[in-house]
Structures are given as C-alpha cells and as structure tokens.
Amino acid sequence: MTDSRVPSGARQSTLRATNLALALRAVCADPGELSRAGVAAALGTTRGTATRLVDELVAGGLLDEVERGPGSRRGRPATPLAPGSRPVGLGMQVDAGLVAVRVLDLRGRVLAERLHEEDLRDSDPVAALTLLGGLTAGVLASLPAGVRVVGAGLALPGLVDAGRGLLLRAPNLGWSEVRPADVLAGLLPDGPVPVLGNEADLAARSVAERAPGLPGPHRDFVYLSGQIGIGGAAVLAGRVMTGSSGWAGEIGHVCVDPDGPACPCGSTGCLERYAGRLALLSAAGVPADAGPAELRARSRAGDPVADRAVDGAARALGIALAGVVNVLDIPTVVLGGHLAELGDLLCPRLEDHLIRRVLSARWRRPVVTAGAVAPAAGATGAALGALHGVLEDPVRWLPAGEPRQPW
C-alpha cells in the first residue's frame, strides 16, 4: 500500500535512487565483472529494469563496460561491467614518521600518490600540514583528465573529533586542538575539505575492503597499526567499532606494566613503549634508520639482543591483545606497519601468548596474521571512505544530480 500523502514523483525519485545504489553496489561487490543480466539476478529484477539502471550509471561514469576475458562463452556474449574509473577518492595521512597522499578509483586502483618520510615527532602542525598541502596539490595536478574527486579523508594518529574537524590530541606528533582545514583551505582553495579520521581506524578499513564495496579477506578482526607508536581498531562484520565518541582502539596506550617507562601520553608502561617501531629497534640495538629488515636479519642470525627485543614485544602485545580478545571475542589479529614487516618473527610468538591468556583459546584458537606491507595504509582507508559516499548516493554524482561541492 502506498502512502497517498507522498507525491508520486517523490516516490519514484526515491525508488530510482535506491535501485541505482543497489545496482552500483552489486557490481562493486562482485570481483567477477557482472553483466546486465548478472545485475538483474543480483537485484531480483527484470533484465529491462537492470539495463536501464546500468545504462544510466555507465553514462554517468560510475560504471564502465570492459572487454571480455579470454574464457568467455561463444555466441552473443554479455558485456562485463566494472566500477567506474572517473570518480576518485583522495586519501591523506600525517604520522610521526611520514606524510602521504594517495588517490584511488572505485576499483581500488592507485591513480597517483606521493610519500614523504620525515621525523614529525613534536613537530609544528602548521609546517607539517603545509608539507601535506604541497604534496596534495602536486597529486591533484597529476590526475588524468576526466576524473572527478568526490571526497577526501585525512588520517591522523590520535583522538579525532570528526564532526568538528578537530584533532584533539596526537601524543607522538605533540599536537593538541589542531584544525587541519584551517591550514589546508589556504593551500588548496579549490580542493575538497577532508574528513578527519583516526589513522588505525582507516588503515583497518583498507583490510576490511579491497576496493569500495568489495570485502577483504577478514570480516572480524583486531587491527594493529605499527608506526612510531601503535594504533588499533576492532572490526566486526567489516565495520570499524569506533566507540561512543569515535575514540575506541587506542591499544598503543594500554598499560602492560605500570612500572614501565614514561609515555608521551602521560601514562607509564604503555604498549608502544615496548612494541612501537623506535622502541623495538632501540631494544634490539638496531639504528633507527636501519629499519625492521635489519632487526629481522639479526634475529634470524641468532643475535640474542635482537631476539630478546622481539620476545619482549611479543609478550607486551600478548598482554594487551589478550585483554582485547577476552572482552570483545574477536580472535583474529592482523598486524600492520612495522609489525607486519616482522610478522614472520612476531606471529607465532604472539599466538603462543594469546593461547595461554585467552579464556576461549581451547575452543577457538586465536590467529595472528601479517597484513600487507605497504606504507600509509591510513591514506588508503581515507580514500576508500571518501568513495563510500558514491555507493551510498550515486544520484548525487550523476549528471542529473546536484553535487554540493565544485570538484
């Protein structure tokens, strides 16, 4: 029964928007390149309806028709579809050791990026954000003709108030009460205003999604972002659990030893004082500029100092993560950043600690795995988040829509 109080034109417009979003998501979620018939089957609608929806999305650049693969059937083959290459998301990241800018399309492909490594501990936020603005301007200028930036995100390591666009505190950067848009607006007057997010939350998204709408290999997991500090995120059913204020996941500042070393956050014995990148390299006697590869080599060669440092990091991680797993019942752990680079050393030792400390381990063994070893996963997650709006409301980005931003 339809509501006679709602004009029929409004009902039809809502139905069209809903069906366009469903059709776009169906193609994005299928790595096998659906045809129009496949979209009809996925939506449970007629071939004619699916064709009209797909044609509108193709005309608007949100879907592309692609060439058939070599294994296609004989006869009159269907035209495969793929997420469009024109809409792109801009992801940015500032961390204690790097500044990064990355642009992704709806297929998850990197169209352009800039990475700059620099020690930004206790840095001037204006100087660091000015560096970010320069890198971003260069990336935007390098984009191919015809692409359209549909949104932007900025990954930052600390407590973020996304609604106010405010970084509340980032202990390793030494920043408090910083509003990045105030700096970036002057450097990128025609660019998109980035949505702020916690670096580990956004990096976890890059594990949960291989591309916008395309699920990754894990749906329920605890993610650890290994940088100079350590960030964390809990992911359930592919969604990051952000908490009531968006501040969940600060596992790097979970205390593993109350009598341990002082942390920039003001506490003592925090996890990142034992398993953070610089702390771990220092404990192993490895120069900070040598990196995790040197630590791995020394441990593999039987260096007792290096091996004790890895053991100490695994123990601290085990103490912190056992509490997380016991409370949240998410027994899969994905390591990122420098922790992923040391995954062959850390994963088995950390699993041993979790088996001893997690109450349910007898019935469901905790699993620790290394994620992809790629820099600036937070920038990737920020770009994925920017593209999510296209899947939610494709009408806004079609020619008949009325985008609220000029890009």
C-alpha positions in Angstrom: 0.0 0.0 0.0 1.4 3.4 -1.0 1.1 6.5 1.1 -1.2 8.9 -0.8 0.3 11.8 1.2 3.6 11.4 -0.6 3.7 12.8 -4.2 4.2 10.0 -6.8 7.1 11.9 -8.2 8.9 11.8 -4.9 8.2 8.1 -4.5 9.6 7.4 -8.0 12.7 9.5 -7.3 13.4 7.7 -4.1 12.9 4.3 -5.8 15.2 5.3 -8.6 17.9 6.4 -6.2 17.6 3.2 -4.2 17.8 1.0 -7.2 20.7 2.8 -8.7 22.6 2.4 -5.4 21.8 -1.3 -5.3 22.9 -1.8 -8.9 26.2 0.0 -8.3 26.9 -1.9 -5.1 26.2 -5.2 -6.9 28.9 -4.5 -9.4 31.4 -3.2 -6.9 30.9 -6.2 -4.6 31.4 -8.8 -7.4 35.1 -9.3 -8.5 33.9 -11.4 -11.5 32.6 -8.5 -13.5 28.8 -8.8 -13.6 26.9 -8.3 -16.8 23.5 -6.6 -17.0 21.9 -10.0 -16.6 24.0 -10.6 -13.6 22.8 -7.3 -12.1 19.2 -8.3 -12.8 19.8 -11.6 -10.9 21.5 -9.9 -8.0 18.7 -7.3 -7.6 15.9 -9.8 -8.3 14.5 -7.5 -11.0 13.8 -7.8 -14.8 16.6 -7.6 -17.4 14.9 -4.4 -18.8 15.0 -2.6 -15.4 18.6 -3.6 -14.8 19.6 -2.4 -18.2 18.1 1.0 -17.6 19.8 1.3 -14.3 23.2 0.2 -15.7 22.9 2.4 -18.7 22.4 5.4 -16.5 25.4 4.5 -14.3 27.6 3.9 -17.4 26.5 7.2 -18.9 27.4 9.0 -15.6 30.8 7.3 -15.4 30.0 5.4 -12.2 30.3 2.0 -14.1 32.5 1.1 -17.1 31.9 -1.5 -19.8 35.0 -3.6 -20.1 36.4 -6.1 -22.5 35.5 -9.8 -22.1 38.2 -12.1 -20.8 39.7 -14.9 -22.9 37.5 -17.6 -21.2 34.2 -16.0 -22.4 31.5 -18.3 -23.8 30.6 -18.5 -27.5 27.6 -16.9 -29.0 26.3 -13.5 -28.2 28.3 -12.7 -25.0 27.2 -10.3 -22.4 29.3 -7.1 -21.8 31.1 -7.3 -18.5 30.8 -4.3 -16.1 33.3 -2.8 -13.7 33.3 0.0 -11.2 33.8 3.3 -13.0 37.3 4.9 -13.3 36.1 8.5 -13.3 35.1 9.0 -9.6 38.2 9.1 -7.3 38.8 9.5 -3.6 41.6 11.5 -2.1 43.3 10.0 1.0 45.9 11.8 3.1 47.9 10.9 6.1 50.2 12.6 8.6 52.0 10.4 11.0 55.0 10.7 13.3 57.3 9.3 10.5 55.6 10.2 7.2 53.3 12.3 5.1 51.3 10.6 2.4 48.7 11.4 -0.3 47.0 8.7 -2.4 44.2 8.7 -4.9 42.0 5.6 -5.6 39.3 4.9 -8.1 36.2 2.8 -7.5 38.2 -0.4 -8.5 40.7 0.3 -5.7 43.4 1.2 -8.1 46.0 3.8 -7.1 46.0 6.5 -9.7 48.5 8.8 -8.1 50.4 9.1 -4.8 53.2 10.9 -3.0 55.0 9.6 0.1 57.4 11.7 2.1 59.3 10.2 5.1 60.2 12.7 7.9 60.5 12.6 11.7 57.5 14.7 12.8 57.6 13.9 16.5 56.9 17.1 18.5 56.5 19.0 15.1 54.9 22.3 14.3 51.4 21.4 12.9 51.3 24.3 10.5 54.7 23.3 9.0 53.6 19.6 8.7 50.2 20.5 7.2 51.8 22.9 4.8 54.0 20.0 3.6 50.9 17.9 3.2 49.2 20.6 1.2 52.1 20.9 -1.2 52.1 17.1 -1.8 48.3 17.1 -2.3 48.5 19.9 -4.8 51.0 18.0 -6.8 48.9 14.8 -6.8 45.8 16.7 -7.8 47.6 18.3 -10.7 48.9 15.0 -11.9 45.5 13.3 -12.2 44.3 12.2 -15.7 41.7 14.3 -17.5 38.1 13.3 -16.9 38.5 12.1 -13.3 36.4 13.7 -10.5 37.5 13.9 -6.9 34.3 13.0 -5.0 35.7 13.5 -1.5 38.8 13.4 0.7 39.9 12.0 4.1 42.8 12.7 6.4 44.2 10.0 8.6 45.8 11.2 11.9 47.3 9.3 14.8 45.3 10.2 17.8 42.0 11.3 19.2 39.9 12.9 16.5 36.6 14.8 16.7 35.4 14.2 13.1 32.2 16.2 13.5 34.2 19.4 14.3 37.1 18.6 12.1 39.4 18.7 15.1 42.4 16.7 16.1 42.1 16.7 19.9 45.4 15.1 20.8 48.2 13.2 19.0 50.9 12.3 21.6 53.6 11.2 19.2 53.1 14.3 17.0 52.9 16.5 20.0 49.7 18.1 18.6 46.6 19.2 20.6 43.5 21.0 19.4 44.5 21.3 15.8 42.0 22.0 12.9 43.8 20.9 9.7 41.2 22.5 7.4 42.2 25.9 8.6 45.7 25.4 7.1 44.7 23.3 4.1 42.0 25.7 2.9 44.6 28.3 2.2 46.8 25.9 0.3 44.1 24.1 -1.6 41.3 26.7 -2.1 39.5 24.7 -4.8 40.2 21.3 -3.2 37.9 19.1 -1.2 37.7 19.6 2.6 39.0 16.3 4.2 37.0 14.3 6.7 39.3 13.6 9.6 39.7 10.0 10.9 42.0 8.0 13.2 44.9 6.5 11.3 44.4 3.0 12.7 40.7 3.0 12.1 41.2 4.0 8.4 44.1 1.5 8.0 41.8 -1.2 9.3 39.3 -0.2 6.6 41.9 -1.0 4.0 42.0 -4.6 5.3 38.2 -4.9 5.6 37.8 -3.7 2.0 39.9 -4.4 -1.1 38.0 -1.7 -3.0 34.9 0.3 -2.3 32.1 -2.3 -1.6 34.4 -5.3 -2.2 35.0 -7.2 1.1 38.6 -8.1 2.1 39.9 -11.4 3.5 38.8 -10.7 7.1 35.4 -9.5 8.4 36.0 -9.8 12.1 39.5 -8.8 13.4 41.6 -6.6 15.6 44.0 -4.5 13.6 47.3 -3.1 15.0 48.9 -0.3 13.1 52.6 -0.3 13.7 54.2 3.1 13.3 56.5 5.0 15.7 53.6 4.4 18.0 50.9 1.8 17.8 47.3 2.3 16.9 44.5 -0.2 17.0 41.0 -0.9 15.7 38.4 -3.6 16.3 36.4 -4.6 13.2 33.1 -6.5 13.3 31.3 -7.6 10.2 33.6 -5.4 8.1 32.9 -2.2 10.1 35.2 -0.5 12.5 33.9 -0.3 16.0 34.6 3.4 16.8 33.0 3.7 20.2 30.6 6.3 21.5 32.9 9.3 20.7 34.9 7.7 17.9 38.0 7.1 20.2 38.0 3.4 20.6 41.0 1.3 19.7 43.8 3.2 21.4 45.6 -0.1 22.2 49.0 1.5 22.0 48.2 3.3 25.3 47.0 0.2 27.1 49.3 -0.3 30.1 51.2 -3.5 30.1 53.5 -2.6 33.0 52.5 0.2 35.5 56.2 0.5 36.5 57.4 0.7 32.9 58.9 3.7 31.0 57.0 7.0 30.7 54.9 7.6 27.6 54.3 10.9 25.8 50.6 10.4 26.6 51.4 11.0 30.2 51.0 7.4 31.4 53.7 4.7 32.0 54.3 1.3 30.6 52.1 1.7 27.5 52.3 -1.0 24.9 54.0 1.2 22.3 56.9 1.8 24.7 57.7 -1.9 24.1 56.4 -2.7 20.6 56.5 0.7 18.8 58.9 0.9 15.9 61.6 3.1 17.6 61.2 1.4 21.0 61.6 -2.1 19.4 64.6 -1.1 17.3 66.3 0.6 20.3 65.8 -2.5 22.5 67.4 -4.6 19.7 70.4 -2.3 19.4 69.4 -1.5 15.8 69.8 2.0 14.5 66.5 3.8 13.9 67.4 4.4 10.2 68.2 0.7 9.6 64.6 -0.4 10.0 62.8 -3.7 10.7 64.6 -5.5 8.0 67.9 -5.2 9.9 66.2 -6.4 13.1 64.8 -9.4 11.3 68.2 -10.3 9.9 69.9 -10.0 13.3 67.3 -12.1 15.0 67.4 -14.8 12.2 71.2 -14.8 12.6 70.9 -15.7 16.3 71.6 -12.2 17.8 70.5 -12.7 21.4 69.8 -8.9 21.9 67.6 -8.7 18.8 65.8 -11.9 19.7 65.1 -10.7 23.3 63.7 -7.5 21.9 61.3 -9.5 19.6 60.3 -11.7 22.6 59.7 -8.6 24.7 57.5 -7.0 22.0 55.5 -10.3 21.6 55.0 -10.5 25.3 53.7 -6.9 25.6 51.5 -7.4 22.6 50.2 -10.6 24.1 49.2 -9.0 27.4 47.4 -6.1 25.7 45.7 -8.2 23.0 44.6 -10.9 25.3 42.5 -8.3 27.2 41.0 -7.1 23.9 40.2 -10.7 22.7 38.7 -11.7 26.1 36.5 -8.6 26.2 35.4 -8.4 22.5 35.5 -12.1 21.4 37.4 -11.3 18.2 40.2 -13.9 18.0 41.8 -12.8 14.7 44.6 -10.3 14.9 46.0 -8.5 11.8 49.4 -6.8 12.1 50.2 -3.7 10.1 53.1 -1.4 9.5 56.4 -2.4 11.0 54.7 -5.2 12.9 53.7 -6.7 9.6 57.2 -6.4 8.4 58.3 -8.5 11.4 55.3 -10.8 11.1 57.3 -14.0 10.5 59.0 -13.4 13.9 56.1 -12.0 15.8 53.1 -14.0 14.7 54.0 -17.4 16.1 55.3 -15.9 19.4 52.2 -13.7 19.8 49.9 -16.6 19.1 51.6 -18.6 21.9 51.0 -15.8 24.3 47.3 -15.5 23.3 46.7 -19.2 23.6 47.9 -19.0 27.2 46.0 -15.9 28.1 42.7 -16.0 26.1 40.0 -17.9 28.0 38.3 -19.3 24.9 41.5 -20.4 23.2 40.8 -24.0 24.0 37.7 -24.0 21.8 38.8 -21.3 19.2 42.5 -20.8 18.7 43.5 -17.1 18.2 45.0 -16.4 14.9 47.6 -13.7 14.2 48.4 -12.8 10.6 50.5 -10.1 9.0 48.7 -7.7 6.7 50.1 -6.2 3.5 53.4 -4.5 4.0 52.5 -1.2 2.4 53.2 2.4 3.6 50.4 4.7 4.6 47.5 2.3 4.9 45.6 5.1 6.6 45.7 7.1 3.4 44.3 4.2 1.5 41.5 3.8 4.1 40.8 7.5 3.9 40.4 7.4 0.1 38.1 4.3 0.5 35.9 6.2 2.9 35.7 9.2 0.6 34.4 6.9 -2.2 31.9 5.2 0.0 29.6 8.2 -0.5 29.3 7.3 -4.2 28.0 3.9 -3.3 25.5 5.3 -0.8 24.1 8.0 -3.1 25.1 7.6 -6.7 22.4 10.0 -7.9 24.4 12.9 -6.4 27.3 12.1 -8.8 25.2 11.6 -12.0 24.7 14.4 -14.5 21.2 15.0 -13.3 22.3 15.2 -9.7 23.3 18.4 -7.9 26.7 17.9 -6.2 27.2 20.1 -3.2 30.9 20.6 -4.0 32.6 22.0 -7.1 35.0 19.2 -7.8 
